[in-house]
Amino acid sequence: MTSPPPSSPHASTPSTPSVLDLAPVVPVVVVDDLGDAVPLARALVAGGLPAIEVTLRTPAAIDAIRAIAGEVPGAVVGAGTVITPGQVEDVVRAGARFLVSPGWTDVLLAAMRGSGVPFLPGVSTTSEVVALLERGVREMKFFPAEAAGGTAYLKALAAPLPQARFCPTGGIGPASAPEYLALPNVGCVGGSWMLPKDAVAGRDWERVERLAREAAGLSAGGTCR
């Protein structure tokens, strides 16, 4: 993930580890009920998944980020589906510690870079990757991963563009995640399989924690790290 220290506006610092290195999986969270935000995040953190991407798909999302940031020690809460400079400002003010976008423009990139927090701009083509590398960005979201070519596409990018690292998201589950994690240019994957709708609706946080722990143990080849 790109973080802007004074010495270089485009690189992570030792004191700000990349979200790509926090855990093998970043949960992609949709919060419909604000009351679920804190217990859900606590379950994910307890299961070993500290980086939590709350998507801006519901009216409760920004308040959920604020609640998680203030009430869940150990959580590194971020905002996903960020597509406007206004959203960048709102989520950082709420306590987001990283930003994720499904795609990027120069306007959005400038806003994310100016936010002072790490960010992962979304890409799905080689030209987008090269354009970001030209702008000093080396860590990106690959989205929608399965629809955009999956592991075969990312493997093909590794040789000509080894400096780019990715968090693939979109259509990835526990069976396919190890195949992505085996690639040299993948730091982690994004997914929501540890948050089944029935478990969240039933507030079965023990089940969420168990699934999170299984996800946290994933590595290349499907074995525990």
N, C-alpha and C positions, 0 to 999 in steps of 0.2 A: 504494500500500500504506500502511496505517495504521501510524504509528510514534509512540511516546509520549514526546516531549521534555518537560522540566520545565514549560515555559511553556504547553503545550497537550497534553493526553494523547491527542489524536486526530489530530494532523497530522504529516506528515513534516518533517524538518529539512533544511537545505541539506547538512549533513554526512552525512545518511543518505538517499541518493537512493532513490526508490521502485523496487521491483523491476519495476514496470510500464514504467520508463524505461531499464532496463539493456540490453534487446535486444528485437527484435520477437517472439521466441518464448521461452517458458520450457519446457524439456524436462521432461516428466513421466516419471520414471524408476521402474521396478520392479526392485529388485535381489534376485535369487534367490540368487546366489553372491557372498558377500562379497568374494572375490578379484577380481571384476569391477568393484567400485565405483570404485577409484582410476583404473585405466586408462580406464574409460568416462568418468568426469568429466574427465580430462585431455583426452580427445578432444573432448568438448563445448566445453570452454574454449578449446582450440586452434582450434576452428571458429568461435568468436565468440559462444558462448552461455554466459555466465558464471553466470546464475541457474539453478540446478538444483533441481527439486522431487523429492525422494525420497519416494515414497509409503509409508505404513505398512501395506503389504499383505503383507509377508513377514517372517519372523523375523529376517532379516538387515538390515532397514531401519535400525534405530537405530545399529547398529555401522557400517553403510555411511555414515551421516551423520557419525559420529565420524571415520571414516577420511578421507573427503573433506575435512572441515573441517581436519584436521591435516596432510594430505599433498598437497593440490592448490592451490597458490598461484593466485589469481585467481578461484577458484570462490566463488560466493555460494550456499552450499547451504542449502536449506530443507526443511521437512517437509510433506508433503501427506497428505490423508485424516486430518487431526487431528480427532478427534471427542470427546475427553474431556480434562478438566483434567489428569489423570495423564499423558496423552500429551504435553501441552504441556510439563509439567515435565521429562519424560524427554528430549524432543528438544532442548530448549534446553540442558539439561545436556550433551548430546552434541555441541553446537556448531551447531545450526540457527540460521540468521540471519534466517529468515522462516518464517511459518506459513501454511498453506492448509487451509481446511476445506471440505467439500462442502456444508455447510449451517451453521446456527448456532442457538444458544439463548442466553438471557441468561447462563446458567451458563458455557457455553463461551466466550462473548464476554468475560466478566469474566476468565477464566483467560488468554486470549490477550492481552488488554489489560494484565494484570498481569505478563506474561512479560518485558516490556522489549524485545521484538523486534517488527518490523513483522508485520502479519498481513492476510490476505485471507479474510474470511468468505464462504461461498458463498451465492448467491441464485439464484432462478429465477422470482420473481414481483415485480410492482410493489410490493406491500405489504411484502415483505421489504426491498426497496431503501429504501422510505420509512422503515421502522422503523430501519434502520441509520443513515440520515441523521439521524434524530431523536437517535440515540446518538452522533453526531459522527463516524461512520465514512463515508468518502467513496470508498474504493477497495475493490473487491470482486471475487470470482470469480463469473462467470456460468456456472452448471453445472446440468444438462448442456446445453451450448450449443445443439447442433443439435436435440436433442429438445425443448428449452424454447422454441424459436421462432427461433433463429439470428439472422442479421443483421437480419431484418425486425423482430424484437422489440426488439433493442437500438436500432435506428434510431428506433423509436417512443418509446423511453424518453428519447432525447436532448433533445427539446424541453421536456417538462415537468420533467425531472430532470437538467439539464445539469451539476450539481455532482457527479454520480456517475460514477466511472470504473471500467472493468471489464477483467479478464483472462478472456475466454471460454475455456472448456475443455470438451472432450467432443465427439468426432466431427469435429474439425477436422483438415484435412490441408493439404498444400502448395497444392492448387488453391483451396481455400476461404479460407485464411488471409488473402490480400490483401483479400478482400471485408470481413472483419472489421476489418483494420487501417485500412481507408479510413474507418471510422466515427469521429466526433469524440470519442466517449466510450469508445473502446477504446485502451488503452495498449500491450497486447501480447496474445498468445494462448498458450494452453498446448497441448501436443501431444506425441506420442511417435513421429511418423513418421520422425524421424531416427535411431530406434533399432529398426530391423527385427529381429524375433526371430532370424532366421538369422544376421544380422551379430553380434548379441550372443552367440549360442550358439557361433559360430565365432570369437569374439574378434577380429573384423575391425575394429579400431579406426580404421584408415585410412578405411574406408568410412563409419563413424560420423562422423568428423571432416569428411569431404567433404559428407555430408548436413547436418551442423550448419552448415557454412559457407554452403550454399545457403539454409538456413532463416534464418540471420543476415542474409542479403541481401534478404529479403523486405520489401516495403513495400506500401502501398496501390497497387493496380493491377498488382502482381506484378513491379514493377521493383526493382532494387537500390537501397538507400539510399545 
